[in-house]
């Protein structure tokens, strides 16, 4: 499959250009196309290099999800937004994580305005904690980014860029109600001038609990009522930017999130599905302050960032010696400085134009709570990390640019980790971009894998999970070597007539990740008929695949614009240790050896997935409507395992039967909005639609599928 994709890449890059409209033509259709091309050409991203760079000229491949994706849909949190992007899958039962490049939720770093979020539970950073109401855009970089962001960026980085206020005073309020979903209220205000920007955003959501009856024959709860707990949460976010004389800038931000979930719900861990009744409360508070100084060809930035995440879990039954109350608190303090030096074409620097970036970080990270600190512990477990990094962005000729970066992390627990990355962009013509990268990333063992002590006694579950450090196991960081190759055809234009013009973009991408020292849980033994699990470095794995993306738009004077965005991903992911055991004849049941044909790869990965969005916007853009498809192919779930452990060293349950798969599904969503302009600057927008029109539900194994959901929304902008 990969070789076929590479052939397609080469064919696409060599294909002749289609009919291209002459930019000097003064027809209205061409002027519209030129305006859109100009917008794309000047779009700036920051995540790939930690510096501002035009998206189409960035050697590091960055995908941008604009705020327009949110305005005409029923999206209320980041998970809603990301699940409609090619190659991104949501995972988890109680908490919603993000799978990228075939790697699990604990391998992707989530940033808000460049600052890392904390508060992972079972390795998952819950996407439902992040409101999309004040998002300007989301930048996604796939592949190891440890060379700039360190641990947790092994699969990639998602950076949420929040809005900056327009000039003068502005305000917006909105409300949305969704069937079997939340009532969402938002208030946003801001003021901006040449020297000062101030903005504030508040979001509140509340949802009632409900139950669904599962009719899926593979449901491990055997068609019982599946409960969904009600919740309420609130987010507040404030920002300040002050431009001072002499090239100085001051920045500050404050964000707080609080939630309470109460009622009955279902969770699945280690293949065991259990029901629980109780309450979960969360509090997430973070703040940052920084200065920037620009002088000539040099820039210096310094930022201090602190965050605290706390969670309390009230179980309905005693959890071993810990009782019914389980709490956790996580704290992170970060001091970051970055120095940039710019070189231009007239410089005597031997590598021609470019930018040199150097920086350092100091991080202190600790954790506490009933799962991590017992009566014999003298202090909270903590990480202390010192970081140094360097990056060169070069452009020896107009058609070629590259980024070479490296970072070293020195940690008090796992020692040193070195992460290099090289990205190259070749522009053989105006329309074609060929990008490639190779990088090495790492993921440090987290607090859960080292220090956790947890017992699960919920009905349907009976196990203990003990951190490796408590058992004397020396966990080492996981590492991944990643390869990425893409070909993009951009700004294709064909003038059908003076009133109709077609535009298109297309991309083919191939990727591979080779993971070593993979940290995996294993069955360490049994105590009083309870399984005891822990963690060790035992596995090697790979993920590889191909992505295809096509965007086509028809622009007309009479109808406005009709656009189609479609994407597909093929994914192949396997455990190398399983493949070696198959070849050695040591994998299988007593009566049946495991074969390569029977082995279906890693749990929780869909081999085939895709998205499609058909959008119509009126000529004035006051009215819009869209139809969105999301296809997720079947994937294995360990809760459906039928033949137990088929390997003893390392211990493995393996996906090797068709009845261990969760069936694939297609979600169809529809939405429409209309904006009424009132006066010179005010506007009222109303909308309605339906999510999951086909009424697909699988409440136990895919909690996000709760059947058909109608919604209405309104927004008032001053």
N, C-alpha and C positions, 0 to 999 in steps of 0.2 A: 504493500500500500504506500509506503513512504517513497519507494523508488518511482512509482507511478506519479505521485504528487510532484516529485522533483522534475520529472519530464514535463509535467503540465506547467510548472513554474518557468522552465526554460522556453517552452512554446509560447507562453503568454508574453514573456519579455521580448521575444523576437517577432511577435505578431505585428503586422503593419497597422498604422493608425487609421481609424475610420474617418469619415467625413467630418472635418472640424470647421466650425464657423470661424470666419475671419474676424478677429477682435476689432478691426477697423470698421466693420459693418455697423451702421447706426440703427438697425431695426430694434424695436422694443424688446423682442425676444432675446436678442444677443446681449442687450444692455442688462437684462435680468440675469442671464447666465454669467456675464462678467462680474456682476455684483456678488453672486454666490461664490464664484471662483476667488474673488478678492477676499471674501470673508474667510474661506478655508485657508488661503495662502497666508493670512496674517494671524490665524489662531495660534495662541501661545500655550505651551504646557510647561510644567515645572517638575514633574515627578521623576522622569527618566534620568535626569542629571542633577537634580536639586537646583537647577538654574533655569531661567527663562529661555526657551528656544521655540522657534516656529514648529508646529506639529509636523508639517510635511517635510521639514528638513532635519528632524530629530533622528540621529542614528539609533537611539534606543526606541524601540517600537512602543508607542503609547496609544491606547484606545480612549476616546473621549465620549462620555455620555452626557449630553447637554440637558439643561433644565426643561427644554421643550418636551422631553420624554415624560416628564412628570405632569405638566399642565393639563394634558387631555386624557389622563387616566386616573385610576383609583389608587395610586401608589401613596402609601403613608409612611413606609420605612424603607431602609436601604435594601433589605431583602427583596421587596417588591420590585425595585428598580433593577437589581443585578440579575435576577432570574430570567430576564428577557434578553440577556446578552449571550452571544455565541460563545460556547466553551466554558460558561460559568454555571455551576449547579449548586442548588441549596441542599444542605444535608442536615440531619439531626431530627430528633423526635421532640424533646422538650425545648431545646434551644436551636436556633437556625444558624448554621455555619455556612461557609462558602468553600466550594471545591473548585480548584483552578489547575489547569494542566494535568488533571487526573490525580492531584495530590489533595490530601484531606484539609479540613478547615483549620487545623492548627499550624499549617505551613504558609498561611497568607497573612501579611501584615496589613492592618487597617489603620489609616491615618485620617485625622481631621485637621485640615489646614497644615499638613506636614508633621503633626504631632501624633505619637502612637497612642492607641487606645489600649487599656488593660481590662482585666476582668474576665479572662477565659475560665469557663467551667467545663470540665471534661475535655479540655483542649479547644473548646468552641467559644468564639467571641460572637455573641448573639447579634445578628443583623437587625433584629426588631428594636434594639435600643437606639438606633440612629434614625432620627426623623429626616425626611427629605424636603421639608417645607422651606428651608433657607439654603438649599444647595444651588450653587451656580453651575457646577459641573462635577463629574466624577472622572478621575484619570486612573486607568487600569494599565499596569505593566505586568505582563506575563513572563515568567521565568525568574531564576534566582536574582535577587537584587541585594544580596548580602553585602556586595561591594560598596553600597552606599547606606544601607539601612540595617545591616547586621542580622541577628537571629530573628526568626519568625517570618523572614522574607524569602524563604526557600522556594515557594511556589510563585510568589509575586507580591505586588503591592497594589492596594486600592487606596487612593487618596481622595477624600471628600473635600472639595474646595467650596467654602461657603460664600454667600453673596456679599458684594460690596454695594453700598447704597448709591443711587444715582445722585447727581448734583441737586442741591436744595433739599427740601424736606419731602419724605415719602412715607407712605403707610399702606399696609395691606392686611385684610382680615379674611379668613376663609373658614368654611365648615363643610364636612363630608360625613355622610352616614352610609354604612355598608351592612347589608344583610349578613348575619353570622360573622360580623366583623366589628371594628370600632367606630364610635362616633369621634371624629377628629376635628379639633378646633385649633386654629392658628392665628397669631397676631404678630405682625412684623412691622418695624418702623426704623427709620434711619435719616441721617442728615449728612450732607457732604459738601465740602468746599474745596478750593485749591490746596488748603493747608490741613484740613481736619476732616476725618470720616468717623462717624459714630453709628452703630447699628445694634438693634436688639431684636430677639426672636423668642417667642413663647409658643409651645405646642402642648396640648393636653389631649389625651385619648382615654376612652373608657369603653369596655365591652362586657356584655353579660355572658355568663357561662351557658353552655348548651351541650347536648349529646347527639351523637349520630349512631345509627345502627349499621355496622359493617356487614355487607353481603359478599365480601371477597372470600372465596373458599380457602385461600392461603392464609387468611388472617389468623395469627396465633391465639387471639382471644376468642376464636370460634363464633363469630357473628354476634357477640354480645354488644351491649350499648357501650360506645366509646365516649368518655366525657372530655370536654374541653373547659378548662377553668376560665372564669372571668378575670379581667385585669383592669387596672387604671394606671396611667403613667403620665409624666410631665417632663418636658425639656425646656430649659432656658439657656440662651446663648447670647452673649454681648461681646462686641469687638470695638477696638479703637485703633485708628491710624493717624499719627500726627507728623506732618512734614515740617521739619524745622529748618531754619536757615543754615547755610554752609554745607549742604549735602547730607544732613542727618534725618533719620526717620525713627519714630518710636512706635512700637506696636504692643498691644495688650489684648487678651481675650479671657473670657470666663465662661465655662459651660457646666451645667448641672443636669443630671437625669435621675429621676426617682420613679420607682414602680412598685406595685403590689399585685400579685397574682393570688387568687384565692378560689378554692374549690377542688374538684376531682380532675385528675388528668392521668395520662398514660406515658410511661417512659420505657425505653429499650436500651439496655447496656449489656455487653458481652453475650448478646443473643438471647437475653432473658427479658421478657416483656412483663411489666408490673404496673399496677394501678396504685395511685396515691391520692390522699386527700389532705389538704393543709394549705399553707400559705408560704409564698416566697416574696421577700421584699429586697429591693436593690437600691443602692445609692451610688451614683457615679459623679464625682466632682473633679474638675480639672481647671487649671489656669496657666497662662503663659505671659511672659513679658520679655521684650527684646528691643535691641537697638541696631540700626543699620547706618553705616557711614560710607558714602561714595565720594571718591576724590580722583579725578582724572580717569585712569584706566584700572583703578583698584576699588574693591568693595570689601568691607568687613561687616559681618553679621554675628551677633551674639544673642542667644535666646535661653532663658531659664523656664523650665516647665515642670509642674508637679501635678500629680493626679492621685486620687484615692477611689477605690472601688470596694464596696461592702455588700455582702449578701447574707441574708438569714433565711434558713429553710426550716419550716415547722412540719415534721413528718406526723403521720397519723399513727405510727407504731414506733416503738423503741428501736433504735439502730445500734444494737449491741450495747457496749458500755457508754456510748456517747449520748444515750437518751434520745429524745424526740427533737431536740434543738440542734441544728447544725449551722454554724456561721463561718464566714470567711471575710478577711479584709486584705486588700492588696494595695501597696503604695509604690509609686515610682517617682523619682526625682531625676531630672536630666538637665545638664548644662551643656550647651552646644555652641560652638563657634566655627565660622567658615570664612575663609579669605579667598577672594577671586581676583585674578589678574588677567586683564584682557590684552591681546596682541592683535594688531591689524596688519593689513597687507604691506604697509610701508615699514613694518618693524624689521629689525635685523635678526630677529629670532629665527633660528634655522628651520623651524617646522611651519613657517608661514603663519597665516591667521589662525587664531585659536584662543582658548581660555584655560587657564590653570586654576584649579580649585584645590585648596588644602584645608583640612579641618581636624577638629578633635571633639570628643564627647566624654563626659563623665556621667555614669549612670549608677544610681542606687535603687535597688528593687527588693522589696521584702514582702512576706506573706504571713498571715496569722489566722487563727480560728481553730475550731474544734478538730478539723481534719488534719491540721498541720502542727499544732503545738500541744503536747501533752504535759502532764504534771511534772515530768522529769526534765523537760526542756528548759535550758537556761536563757534562750533568746529565740526570737522569730527567725526562721530560715531567711537568708538574704543572699542577693547577688550584688557584687561590686565590680563594675566593668569600666575599664579605660579603653578608649578608642582613638585611633588615628587613621585618617584616610586621605587619599590624594587622587586627583582626576585630571586628565588632559583631554580637552575637546579640540580636535584639529580639523582643518580643512585645507589640505595642500593644493587642491584645484577646485573649481566650481562644482564639478560633477562628483566629487568624493569628499565625504566627511566621516569622522570616526570619533569614538569615545573609548579611552582606556582608563580604567579605574581599579583601585585596590584599597582594601581596608583590613586592619588588624584589630581584633578584639581580644583583650586580656582580662580574664575573669577569675575571681577568687575560687570558683568551684571547678570549672572544666578546663581551665588553662587558657591556651591561645588558639585562635582560629584566624586563618588568612583567607580572604575572599577576593579574587581578581575577576574582572569582566572586561571583554572587548566587544564593541559593537561597531558595525560598519554599514554605511549607507552609500550606495552607488546610484547615480541618476543618469542613465544612458541617454534619456531623452526628456522632453518637457513633461511627458505623461507617465513615464515608468520610473518606479522606485524599487530597487532591489536592496533588501536589508538582511543582515545576518548578525548573529551574536553567539558568543560562547562565554560561559561564566561558571564559576564555582560558588556555591552557596553553602551555608551551614545552618543548622538549627540546634541550639543548646537544649539539653534536657531541661524540662520545665519543673516547677515546684511540685506539681502533681506527680510526675514520674519519679521524683527523688524522695519526697517527704510525706506523701499522702498516707493517712491511716483511716480507712473508711470501711464500714460494714453496712451492707444493704439487707434489711430484713423485711422489705415490703412484700406483700402477697404476690407470689409469682417469681420472686428473686431471693437468692440466698447465697451471698458470696462476700468475701473480704478482698479489698484492694490495698496493697501495702507498697509504699514507695521503695525504689531500689536502694536508696541510701540507708534505709532502716534495716535492710537485709544484708548490707555490706557489699552490694553490687556496684561496681565502678562504671557508671554510664558515661559514654563519650558522646560528643556532638555528632549528629547526623550530617552527612555531606551529600551534595548533589552536583553533578556536572551536567550542564544544560546546553543544548544546541538548538538554534532557532534560525529558520530561513524563510523569508517572505518576499513576494513580488506583488507590488501594488500598481494598478493602472488607475490614474487619477484624472479628473476633470475631462472625461470624454464628453464631447458635445456634438450633436447633429441637429442642424436646423431643418425641420420638416417643412415649415413654411414661415412666413414673416410673423405669424402669430403663435406658432407651436415650436418648441425647442426641447430636445431630449438631452439629458445629462446622465452620466453613469460613472461609477467607480467600482473596482473589483479588486479582490485580494485573494491570494492563495498563501497559506502559511503551513509549514511543517515544523514539528518540534519533537525533542526527545530529552528526557531526564533520566540519568543513571544515579540511583540513590545507594549510598553505602552507609554501613553502620546504623541502619534503620532501627529506631527504638520501637519495640513492639511489646505488648503485654503477653504473658505466658502463664500457664497453670503451674504455680510453684508448689502446690500440694493441697491437702485437704485437712481441715480441723473440724471435728464434731460434725461431720457430713456437710460441711461448707467448703466450697471451692475457694482457694486462696490464690489470687493473681498478683503478679508484680511485673516489672519491666526489665528488659535487657537488650543489649545490642546484638541482634542475632540475624538480621535479615539484610538482603540486598533485593532491590526491586527496580523496575523501570516503568516509565509511562512514556508513550509516544503517540503521535497522532497528526491529523491534518485538519485544518480549518479552511473553509471557503466562505467568503463574504461578498455580496453583490448589492450595490445601491443603484437604483434607477429612478429617475424623476422625469415627469413630463410637465412642462411649464406652458400654460396657455393664457391668452388675454381674457378669454371668456370664462373659463372654469377655475382658474387658479392653478394650483400644483397638485399633482398626484404622484406619490412616491412609493416605492417598494424597496424594503430592506430585508434581505434574507441571508441567513447564515447556517452552516452545517459543520459539525465536528465529528470526526471518526477518532475513537480513542482505543488504544490497546495498552493495558496495564497488567503486569504480572509480577509475582513473587519469584525471584530467581532461586531462592532456597527450595521452593516447591518443585520448580523445573529440574533442579539438580537431583532431588530425591526421587522424582519420577524416573529419570535416566538411570539412577542407581538401583531402582527396584525396591526402594524402602518406603514408598508411599502407597496407601490404600487400606481397605478393610481386610479382615481376615480372609474373606472369600474372593475379593475382587481387587486386583492391583489398580492403582490410579495411572491413567495414561495422559499423554499430552492432549489428545483429542477430547478427553473428558474434562480436563481442567479448563475453567472458564475465566481465569484471571482473578483480580482483586475484588473483594466485596465492595459494594456500593458504587460501582462505576458503570455508567451506561456506555456501551460501545458506540451507539448512534444517538445524536441529539441535534436539535436545530430550532431556529426561531425565524419568524417572518412578521413583518409589520407593513400593512397597507394603509397609507395616510392620505387624506384629502384636506387641503386648505383652500379656502375661498380666496379670490384675488386680493381682498382687503385683509385677509388672515383673521377676520372676525369670527368665522365659523370653521370648525374643523371636525373631522370624524376619522376614526381609525378602527381597523380590525387587526388583531394580533394573535398569532399562533405560537405555541411553544410545544415542541415535541421532545419527550424524554424517553429513550429506549429502555427496555427492561434492564434491571440490575439486581445483583445478588444481595440478599440480606441475611446476616448471620442468624437472625432470629428464626429463619426458616430452614436452618441446617437439618438434614435428615440422618446423616450417618456419623456424627460426632467427629472425634479426632482421627484423622487419617495419617498423621505423622506424629512421631514421638519426640524427635530431636531435630529441629525445634518443633514444639507442639503446635499443631495447626488444625483448625477446621477449614475445609477447602470447598470452594464453589465448584461443584462437579455434577450437579443434577438440575434438570429443567424445573423441578418443583421447588428449588431454592431461590428462584427469581421472583422479584416483584414485577408484575406486568408493566409494560410501557404504557404511556398515556399521552394524549394530546389535549392541551388546554386552549380554548378559544375565548378571546375577550373582545368586547366591543365598547366603544366610548364615543361621545360626541359633546362638543362644547360650543357655546355662542357667547360673544362679548358685545355688550351694549356700551358704546362710548357716551359719556355724560359730561358735557362741558369740555374744557380744554385738556384736562389731565385725569379725570376720574373715569373709571370703567367698572362695570358689573359683568362678571362671567358666571354663567350657569352651565351645568353639565350633568349628564346621566349616562348610565351604561350598565353592562353586566360582565362580571368576571366568571370564567368557567361556564360558558353557555351550555356546554354539552353535559353538565352536571356530573362530572367525574369526581368520585370520592373514594379515598382509601385512608380512613382516619387513623388507623393504628400504625401502618408502615409509612405513610406519607401524610403527616398531620396537616401540611399546608393545603391538601386537597379536601375541602369540606363541602363540595358541591357548588351549585349555582349561587352566585352572590350579586344581587342588584345593588346599585349605589346611585346616590344623587350628591351633587356638590355645588357650591357657590363660592365666589370670591369677589371682594370689593377692594379696588385699588384707588387710593387717593393721590 
